[in-house]
Amino acid sequence: MGNQGILLRKVTLDKTLNQLNFFLKGAFMILLMYLINGWLIEKNLKIGDIQTIVGLYGLVFFGFFFLKKKKHRLNDNQIMQDLQEYFDVQKFGEVEQLDKKLIQEIKQQRKFVVNKGQIVGTQHFLLFDLTDGQFLLMPVNKIKKLQLERIDQHFYVNLQTEIKKEKIFFKKKSDANAFILQFEKFYR
């Protein structure tokens, strides 16, 4: 996962795939040692034992390929669907390019950071990475209207874009207001 940007961490299974890759290598070595020990040293290995072990290893191996294929599908993930709608991203390589541009802007052209670093505004992007599992990246130029609303004890900012409405929930009214003030200050 080294050198991987914000978006790629959210939309890929790289960590799972790396762990599974180590598991497969280890399982293959154990299988090989078992076969060598049973066939050549102890000479008590039966064909049924070999079939069972190879079958189990084959299931894990095919699971690995299933996850690897799933990694490159763009429509399996809500974050990917949002990226497709807001940035017209069609290929996985385009997500990598968008990710590099986002990281570069966060480092060099950041306008504001609010809500304990969970919302970042740059020259072209607005990034939400909130503790309640919400993750959203949208272009600033597609945001048309912001409105603070309340549901019971919680607050949310209703973002009206050219494409759809997004609701970003906040635990405190002050956090929501801080975001709205920063947005108005830098983008209006």
trRosetta pair geometry for C-beta under 8 A, 3 or more apart (Angstrom, degrees):
i j d omega theta_ij theta_ji phi_ij phi_ji
1 4 5.0 -74 -172 17 64 136
1 9 7.0 63 -159 -104 116 94
1 14 5.4 133 -90 113 82 126
1 15 5.7 7 -60 -77 132 83
1 18 7.0 -99 -32 -10 84 152
4 8 4.8 -116 -172 90 97 126
4 9 5.6 120 125 -60 116 84
4 12 7.8 -103 -160 46 138 136
4 14 6.7 -160 -99 54 162 164
5 8 5.2 89 56 16 75 103
5 9 7.1 -134 99 -9 38 92
5 96 7.7 135 25 -144 124 55
5 99 3.6 146 75 168 146 113
5 100 6.5 -133 -51 -68 151 44
5 102 6.7 115 174 69 136 108
5 103 4.9 -111 -126 -47 116 127
6 9 6.1 -63 -158 31 26 110
6 10 6.8 14 154 -12 62 110
6 99 6.5 -175 49 -145 67 92
6 102 6.3 -93 43 112 119 134
6 103 6.8 167 -2 -74 97 87
6 127 7.1 12 133 -152 160 143
6 129 7.3 -101 -165 -69 122 143
7 10 5.8 -66 -156 39 35 108
7 11 6.1 -1 163 3 73 116
7 79 7.6 174 -151 154 78 126
7 83 7.2 85 -151 -91 129 143
7 95 5.7 -148 130 179 131 95
7 98 6.4 16 12 98 169 101
7 99 4.1 -128 40 -92 113 101
7 102 6.6 107 -23 32 113 152
7 137 6.7 -44 -89 -7 106 155
8 11 6.3 -70 -133 49 29 92
8 12 5.3 0 -179 1 71 123
8 14 7.3 31 153 -13 99 136
8 95 6.7 129 -81 131 75 110
8 96 6.5 41 -73 -99 123 70
8 99 5.4 12 -24 -103 94 166
9 12 7.1 -58 -113 42 15 92
9 14 7.7 -75 -113 38 51 119
10 79 5.2 -127 136 171 120 175
10 135 5.5 -166 -137 146 146 162
11 77 5.4 141 -138 105 82 166
11 79 5.4 -132 -81 90 94 123
11 80 5.4 105 -136 -63 126 95
11 83 7.7 -32 -74 -2 149 146
11 95 6.4 -83 65 -175 154 154
12 71 5.4 37 -148 -153 83 98
13 16 4.5 -49 178 49 91 118
13 17 5.3 98 113 -29 89 98
13 67 5.6 -117 111 -179 154 102
13 70 6.7 40 -3 93 144 104
13 71 5.0 -112 33 -91 98 94
14 17 5.5 -58 -140 40 30 111
14 18 6.1 31 160 -21 67 104
14 71 7.4 92 -60 -135 61 132
15 18 5.9 -51 -147 34 29 110
15 19 6.5 25 155 -14 62 106
16 19 5.9 -58 -150 39 30 108
16 20 6.1 27 154 -16 66 111
16 67 6.4 -118 116 -172 118 145
17 20 5.6 -56 -143 41 31 111
17 21 6.1 39 154 -27 65 104
17 64 7.5 101 -139 -155 75 80
17 67 5.9 -176 -88 124 88 121
17 68 6.3 99 -125 -86 127 74
17 71 6.7 -4 -50 -66 143 142
18 21 5.5 -50 -147 30 31 116
18 22 6.8 30 154 -15 63 101
19 22 5.9 -53 -154 35 34 109
19 23 6.4 35 148 -20 65 107
20 23 5.3 -52 -147 37 36 117
20 24 6.3 39 154 -23 67 102
20 60 7.9 -171 -163 177 98 93
20 63 7.6 -129 -154 109 139 100
20 64 5.2 172 144 -109 128 94
20 67 6.7 101 27 56 167 154
21 24 5.8 -50 -147 32 30 111
21 25 6.7 29 154 -16 62 103
21 64 7.3 112 -78 -145 58 128
22 25 5.8 -55 -150 36 33 110
22 26 6.3 29 154 -15 66 109
23 26 5.8 -60 -148 42 30 110
23 27 6.0 28 156 -19 67 110
23 60 7.4 -115 123 178 114 134
24 27 5.7 -53 -139 39 29 110
24 28 6.2 33 157 -23 63 105
24 60 6.5 178 -98 130 85 113
24 61 6.4 100 -132 -97 121 72
24 64 5.9 8 -63 -67 142 155
25 28 5.8 -53 -149 33 28 112
25 29 6.6 26 153 -17 62 105
26 29 5.8 -55 -150 35 32 109
26 30 6.4 30 153 -16 66 106
27 30 5.7 -53 -146 38 34 111
27 31 6.2 37 153 -21 66 106
27 57 5.9 168 142 -120 119 95
27 60 6.4 2 87 87 172 158
28 31 5.6 -53 -147 37 31 114
28 32 6.2 32 154 -20 64 107
28 57 7.1 105 -88 -155 62 133
29 32 5.7 -53 -145 37 31 112
29 33 6.3 29 156 -16 65 106
30 33 5.9 -54 -145 39 30 108
30 34 6.2 34 153 -22 64 107
31 34 5.7 -55 -147 35 28 113
31 35 6.4 26 155 -17 64 107
31 53 5.8 153 -130 157 97 119
31 54 7.4 105 -160 -86 134 59
31 57 5.6 12 -77 -73 153 149
32 35 5.8 -55 -148 37 29 109
32 36 6.3 27 156 -15 65 107
33 36 5.8 -54 -144 40 32 109
33 37 6.0 30 158 -18 66 110
34 37 5.9 -58 -144 41 26 109
34 38 6.0 15 162 -11 64 115
34 53 6.6 -150 99 -144 146 163
35 38 6.1 -60 -137 44 25 104
35 39 5.7 7 171 -4 65 119
35 45 7.1 81 -139 -138 50 168
35 50 6.9 69 -111 -115 100 99
35 53 7.8 -165 -63 92 92 150
36 39 6.4 -64 -131 47 19 98
36 40 5.4 -27 -171 27 61 119
36 41 7.0 51 139 -10 70 103
37 40 7.3 -52 -97 53 9 81
37 41 5.0 -38 -148 39 49 125
37 42 6.1 28 158 2 72 106
38 41 7.6 12 -25 49 12 84
38 42 5.8 -38 -126 56 37 109
38 43 7.8 131 164 -70 45 11
38 44 6.4 -92 -157 67 76 64
38 45 3.1 86 147 -66 114 119
38 49 7.0 -130 -174 106 162 144
39 43 6.9 30 -180 -102 27 49
39 45 5.0 -50 -67 35 61 140
40 43 7.3 -20 180 -67 7 75
42 45 7.3 104 78 -32 99 82
45 49 5.7 -119 -162 69 76 135
45 50 6.5 72 163 -51 113 98
46 49 4.8 102 60 1 79 101
46 50 7.4 -146 98 -3 46 85
47 50 5.6 -55 -153 36 37 113
47 51 6.3 38 151 -21 69 105
48 51 5.7 -53 -146 36 32 112
48 52 6.4 33 155 -20 64 105
49 52 5.9 -56 -151 34 30 111
49 53 6.4 22 157 -13 65 109
50 53 6.1 -61 -147 40 29 106
50 54 6.0 21 160 -12 67 113
51 54 6.1 -59 -138 44 26 106
51 55 6.0 31 158 -24 63 112
52 55 5.8 -58 -148 35 24 114
52 56 6.5 22 157 -16 62 106
53 56 5.9 -55 -150 36 30 108
53 57 6.3 27 154 -15 65 108
54 57 5.7 -55 -145 41 32 111
54 58 6.1 40 152 -26 65 106
55 58 5.5 -53 -147 33 29 115
55 59 6.7 34 153 -22 62 100
56 59 5.8 -48 -153 28 34 113
56 60 6.8 29 152 -13 63 103
57 60 5.9 -56 -154 38 35 109
57 61 6.1 37 149 -22 68 110
58 61 5.4 -55 -143 38 32 115
58 62 6.3 29 158 -16 67 105
59 62 6.0 -57 -147 38 28 106
59 63 6.4 33 151 -22 62 106
60 63 5.5 -53 -151 34 33 117
60 64 6.6 41 149 -25 63 100
61 64 5.6 -47 -156 26 33 116
61 65 7.0 28 150 -13 63 101
62 65 5.7 -51 -150 37 39 109
62 66 6.4 47 149 -24 66 102
63 66 5.5 -50 -149 32 34 116
63 67 6.6 31 154 -15 65 103
64 67 6.0 -58 -153 37 30 107
64 68 6.3 30 151 -21 65 108
65 68 5.4 -51 -143 36 36 115
65 69 6.4 36 157 -18 66 102
66 69 6.0 -57 -152 36 29 108
66 70 6.3 29 151 -21 64 110
67 70 5.4 -54 -144 37 34 115
67 71 6.6 50 152 -36 63 96
68 71 5.7 -39 -158 12 32 119
68 72 7.8 14 154 -6 57 101
69 72 6.5 -70 -166 38 37 100
69 73 7.2 42 144 -31 69 102
70 73 5.7 -48 -153 17 43 115
70 76 6.3 -15 -166 12 88 173
71 92 8.0 55 134 -123 76 149
72 92 5.2 -74 -141 -41 75 150
73 76 4.7 66 102 -13 119 114
74 77 7.5 -86 -176 36 37 97
74 80 4.8 -169 -173 173 65 134
74 84 6.6 105 153 -65 122 122
74 89 7.3 -164 -150 117 137 96
74 90 7.2 -149 8 -172 175 32
74 91 7.5 -113 -56 -121 138 16
74 92 6.6 -147 -72 -67 96 72
74 95 7.8 -179 -116 -39 104 129
75 80 6.6 -131 -88 106 21 125
75 81 6.6 64 -140 -79 60 88
75 84 7.8 7 -92 -26 72 157
76 80 7.1 44 54 40 56 142
77 80 4.0 82 71 6 100 108
77 81 6.9 -166 92 -10 53 81
78 81 5.5 -50 -149 33 36 113
78 82 6.5 37 152 -18 66 102
79 82 5.7 -53 -153 36 33 111
79 83 6.4 33 149 -18 65 105
79 135 5.7 -12 -100 95 120 115
79 136 7.8 -145 -122 -94 79 44
80 83 5.5 -51 -146 37 35 112
80 84 6.3 40 153 -22 65 102
80 89 7.6 -112 -160 91 71 124
80 95 7.5 -44 -119 -89 88 140
81 84 5.6 -51 -150 33 32 114
81 85 6.5 29 153 -17 64 105
82 85 5.8 -57 -148 37 33 109
82 86 6.0 10 163 -2 69 113
82 136 6.2 -102 170 -132 162 78
82 137 7.3 128 120 49 119 68
82 138 7.6 -77 170 -76 110 86
83 86 6.3 -64 -133 48 27 96
83 87 5.4 -32 -174 37 67 115
83 89 4.7 -20 139 32 101 137
83 95 6.4 42 152 -108 159 97
83 98 7.0 142 -158 93 119 166
83 137 6.8 26 -91 65 86 110
84 87 7.3 -68 -106 59 11 72
84 88 6.9 36 -169 -124 50 21
84 89 5.3 -99 -91 59 52 77
84 90 7.1 83 -126 -82 95 47
85 163 5.2 120 163 -178 112 157
85 164 7.3 -11 163 6 152 116
86 137 7.2 -172 80 102 151 71
86 138 5.1 -122 -135 -127 153 70
86 139 5.9 170 173 2 104 90
86 142 6.4 -157 -143 43 89 161
86 161 7.6 -40 -107 168 99 159
86 163 6.6 -118 -84 8 65 154
87 94 7.9 170 126 147 115 115
87 98 5.9 56 165 -113 162 145
87 139 6.9 134 -81 -37 80 111
89 94 4.6 179 -144 109 84 123
89 95 5.6 77 -173 -70 144 73
89 98 6.3 -57 -89 -22 129 147
90 94 6.3 68 45 15 59 151
91 94 4.8 104 62 -2 78 101
91 95 7.6 -135 103 -4 50 82
92 95 5.6 -46 -160 26 43 115
92 96 7.0 46 144 -19 66 99
93 96 5.5 -48 -156 30 40 115
93 97 6.7 39 148 -17 67 101
94 97 5.6 -50 -149 36 38 112
94 98 6.3 40 151 -18 67 105
95 98 5.6 -53 -146 39 33 112
95 99 6.1 40 151 -25 65 106
96 99 5.5 -53 -148 34 30 116
96 100 6.6 31 153 -20 63 102
97 100 5.8 -51 -150 32 33 111
97 101 6.5 31 152 -16 64 105
98 101 5.7 -55 -150 38 32 112
98 102 6.3 36 151 -22 66 106
99 102 5.6 -53 -147 34 30 113
99 103 6.4 29 156 -17 65 105
100 103 5.9 -53 -147 36 30 109
100 104 6.3 31 154 -19 64 108
101 104 5.7 -56 -148 37 30 113
101 105 6.4 26 155 -16 65 107
101 124 7.9 -33 149 66 115 137
102 105 5.9 -59 -149 39 29 107
102 106 6.3 30 155 -21 65 106
102 122 7.4 166 -149 19 59 155
102 125 5.7 27 -120 -18 88 173
102 127 7.0 100 -164 -71 121 132
102 137 6.8 -38 -110 -146 144 143
103 106 5.7 -53 -146 34 31 112
103 107 6.4 25 156 -14 64 108
104 107 6.0 -61 -151 39 29 107
104 108 6.0 -17 167 17 67 116
104 109 7.9 29 127 14 71 101
105 108 6.4 -76 -128 56 26 83
105 109 4.7 -51 -152 55 71 106
105 110 7.1 120 146 -65 67 59
105 122 3.8 80 145 175 116 151
105 123 5.8 -122 -149 30 117 92
105 124 6.3 -101 -116 36 161 92
105 125 6.1 122 89 22 150 114
106 109 8.0 -21 -40 56 12 65
106 110 5.6 41 -157 -75 43 107
106 120 5.9 22 -122 153 102 150
106 122 5.8 -85 -76 -74 50 130
106 127 7.5 -16 -85 11 117 149
107 110 7.4 132 24 -27 4 107
109 122 5.2 76 98 -168 90 93
109 123 4.2 -31 148 -20 134 113
110 113 6.7 4 173 -45 129 96
110 120 6.3 -59 -137 -170 108 104
110 121 7.3 105 -165 81 65 52
110 122 5.4 -55 -104 -101 49 77
111 121 4.4 -54 63 107 110 100
111 122 6.1 159 0 -123 89 19
111 123 6.8 135 -42 -67 108 46
111 182 7.6 136 123 171 100 100
111 186 4.3 96 172 -157 137 157
111 187 7.9 85 138 -49 169 85
112 120 7.5 179 91 -150 52 45
112 121 4.7 20 49 43 86 113
112 182 4.1 -179 143 -173 168 129
112 183 8.0 -119 52 -61 144 45
112 185 7.6 91 -53 71 145 118
112 186 6.0 -150 -14 -21 116 148
113 117 5.5 1 175 -110 120 55
113 119 7.1 151 -157 83 47 58
113 120 5.3 -8 -105 -105 79 76
113 121 7.7 -151 -69 23 40 71
114 118 7.8 -55 97 56 55 70
114 119 4.9 -21 65 67 84 110
114 175 7.2 142 154 -162 104 70
114 178 4.9 173 -155 125 131 109
114 179 5.0 -177 93 -85 149 68
114 182 5.4 -161 -41 6 134 154
115 118 4.5 -68 108 53 106 102
115 119 4.8 64 34 8 119 104
115 130 7.3 -34 139 -108 142 89
115 170 7.1 -113 -113 -120 128 106
115 175 4.9 73 -104 -165 90 109
115 178 7.0 162 -53 81 70 121
115 179 6.2 6 -33 -64 113 110
117 120 7.4 8 -166 -62 55 97
118 128 7.0 28 147 -159 83 57
118 129 5.5 -133 -157 76 70 66
118 130 5.1 78 169 -99 134 53
118 131 6.8 -72 -105 -27 148 76
119 126 7.5 -6 -169 -175 91 84
119 127 7.0 164 -152 87 44 59
119 128 5.5 -4 -106 -106 83 67
119 129 7.8 -179 -76 29 41 61
119 130 7.7 15 -58 -71 85 87
119 179 5.6 12 87 -115 166 114
120 125 7.8 18 103 106 91 100
120 126 7.7 172 87 -154 51 41
120 127 4.6 -2 56 56 94 108
121 125 7.6 -177 -150 95 41 56
121 126 5.4 -6 -109 -110 76 75
121 127 7.8 -163 -74 24 33 71
121 140 7.1 77 -155 -90 94 125
121 182 6.5 175 10 136 143 113
121 183 6.7 178 -86 -97 151 66
121 186 6.1 131 123 77 143 150
121 187 7.4 -111 -169 -39 138 117
122 125 4.7 21 47 50 109 87
122 126 7.8 -154 27 -71 68 37
122 127 7.5 39 -4 -6 102 106
122 140 7.9 -144 72 -32 59 127
123 140 7.7 -126 140 16 32 144
124 139 6.0 -36 168 -141 82 83
124 140 5.9 -149 -167 17 28 104
124 141 7.3 -28 -146 -11 72 100
125 137 6.1 -20 -162 -166 114 94
125 138 7.3 139 -154 76 65 34
125 139 6.4 -55 -100 -107 55 45
125 140 6.6 -98 -54 -28 4 90
126 137 7.3 158 80 -153 51 47
126 138 5.3 -19 59 64 99 84
126 139 7.6 68 14 157 85 6
126 140 5.4 115 -31 -82 100 76
126 143 6.9 33 5 -37 150 142
126 183 7.7 27 -116 -112 134 107
127 136 7.6 170 -153 89 40 54
127 137 5.2 -4 -108 -106 74 82
128 134 5.9 -35 133 126 116 106
128 135 6.6 173 96 -145 75 29
128 136 4.4 12 51 52 113 91
128 137 7.6 -157 28 -69 68 42
128 168 5.7 -117 -131 -123 156 128
129 134 7.8 -177 -141 96 21 66
129 135 5.4 22 -113 -116 66 83
130 133 7.3 -23 86 45 84 28
130 134 4.3 15 46 57 115 102
130 135 7.5 -151 27 -69 68 48
130 168 7.2 153 -36 -162 146 91
130 169 7.4 148 141 65 165 76
132 169 6.4 -31 50 75 157 119
134 168 6.6 145 147 -132 158 72
134 169 7.0 159 -30 34 149 89
136 166 6.4 116 -157 -161 163 146
136 168 7.3 -114 36 -89 141 105
138 142 6.3 -109 172 65 102 116
138 143 6.7 99 121 -58 128 99
138 159 7.6 144 53 141 163 149
138 161 6.5 -108 -169 -93 142 147
138 166 7.3 -139 -44 -8 152 160
139 142 4.8 78 75 3 96 106
139 143 7.9 -160 98 -17 56 82
140 143 6.0 -52 -163 17 43 114
140 187 5.6 -137 -177 -120 122 136
142 161 4.7 31 137 -161 97 104
142 162 4.7 -91 -158 13 89 105
142 163 6.7 9 174 -5 133 97
143 146 7.2 21 170 -54 118 89
143 159 5.9 -57 -133 -168 105 104
143 160 7.4 103 -162 76 61 51
143 161 5.5 -48 -98 -98 48 80
143 183 7.9 -82 122 -167 155 128
143 187 7.5 28 70 143 125 154
144 160 4.9 -62 67 105 100 96
144 161 6.3 144 4 -125 89 23
144 162 6.5 118 -36 -59 116 61
145 158 7.9 -9 111 108 93 89
145 159 7.6 156 84 -158 54 39
145 160 4.0 11 53 44 97 121
146 157 5.8 -17 -163 -175 96 109
146 158 7.2 142 -160 75 43 57
146 159 6.0 -11 -104 -104 72 65
146 160 7.7 -141 -64 20 30 79
146 180 5.5 171 134 -124 140 94
146 183 6.1 99 -38 97 161 151
146 184 7.7 -117 47 -58 139 89
147 157 7.1 145 71 -161 39 60
147 158 4.5 -20 64 58 95 105
147 160 7.5 42 1 -16 106 105
148 155 6.4 -9 -169 -174 94 114
148 156 7.8 161 -151 87 51 35
148 157 5.8 -32 -96 -102 60 70
148 158 7.8 -163 -76 15 11 81
148 173 7.6 73 -175 -149 133 84
148 176 5.5 115 -125 141 109 126
148 177 6.8 12 -92 -79 153 68
148 180 6.2 -62 -53 -48 110 152
149 155 7.1 157 85 -157 41 65
149 156 5.7 -20 66 66 88 80
149 157 7.7 145 20 -106 75 22
149 158 5.6 41 0 -22 121 114
150 154 7.3 160 -155 89 63 41
150 155 5.3 -34 -102 -103 71 72
150 156 7.8 158 -95 21 26 68
150 173 7.7 -14 -92 -94 109 107
151 154 5.5 -15 69 69 84 90
151 155 7.8 161 25 -97 67 23
151 156 6.7 13 6 4 108 111
154 169 5.9 0 164 -162 128 106
154 170 7.2 158 -173 75 82 49
154 171 6.6 -54 -125 -119 88 39
155 169 7.4 138 87 -157 44 58
155 170 4.9 -27 80 66 95 99
155 171 7.8 11 35 99 86 7
155 172 7.2 -25 28 118 124 17
155 173 5.0 120 -39 -94 158 64
155 175 7.9 156 70 63 125 89
155 176 4.6 -105 121 -16 129 154
156 167 4.9 17 163 -176 141 94
156 168 6.0 157 -161 76 83 41
156 169 4.6 -40 -96 -98 101 56
156 170 6.5 162 -96 14 41 75
156 176 7.2 -161 -134 -112 9 137
157 167 7.4 156 75 -154 44 49
157 168 4.8 -12 55 59 94 100
157 170 7.0 54 -15 -15 91 116
157 176 5.4 174 -50 -153 99 100
157 179 6.3 -97 -40 91 158 132
157 180 6.4 -174 -117 -66 129 99
158 165 6.2 -15 -171 -168 91 111
158 166 7.7 152 -160 79 44 47
158 167 5.8 -18 -103 -103 64 75
159 165 6.8 149 78 -161 54 56
159 166 4.3 -14 60 61 109 96
159 167 7.5 -167 20 -78 78 25
159 168 6.5 47 -15 -7 115 107
160 165 5.6 -23 -103 -105 62 81
161 164 6.2 9 58 53 102 44
161 165 7.3 176 21 -90 75 29
161 166 6.7 38 -8 -3 114 105
168 179 7.8 -108 104 131 139 167
170 173 7.3 124 103 -90 125 23
170 175 4.5 -171 -163 87 127 113
170 176 4.1 -161 33 -58 156 94
170 179 7.5 -154 -74 5 141 134
171 175 6.8 49 52 24 70 144
172 175 4.6 96 68 0 92 101
172 176 7.2 -163 97 -2 53 84
173 176 5.7 -57 -153 40 39 111
173 177 6.1 37 152 -18 71 108
174 177 5.7 -55 -142 40 31 111
174 178 6.2 37 155 -25 65 104
175 178 5.7 -51 -147 32 29 113
175 179 6.7 30 153 -18 61 103
176 179 5.9 -54 -155 34 32 111
176 180 6.5 28 151 -16 65 107
177 180 5.6 -55 -145 38 35 110
177 181 6.1 36 156 -20 68 106
178 181 5.8 -53 -145 36 29 111
178 182 6.4 26 157 -15 63 108
179 182 6.0 -60 -149 39 28 107
179 183 6.2 29 155 -20 65 109
180 183 5.7 -55 -146 36 30 113
180 184 6.2 28 157 -17 65 107
181 184 5.9 -57 -146 39 28 108
181 185 6.1 31 155 -24 64 110
182 185 5.6 -55 -145 35 30 115
182 186 6.3 2 167 2 66 112
183 186 6.7 -77 -147 47 22 91
183 187 5.6 -35 -178 30 64 120
183 188 7.6 60 133 -17 70 102
184 187 7.1 -74 -112 54 15 79
184 188 4.9 -27 -154 21 59 130
185 188 7.7 33 -12 38 10 90
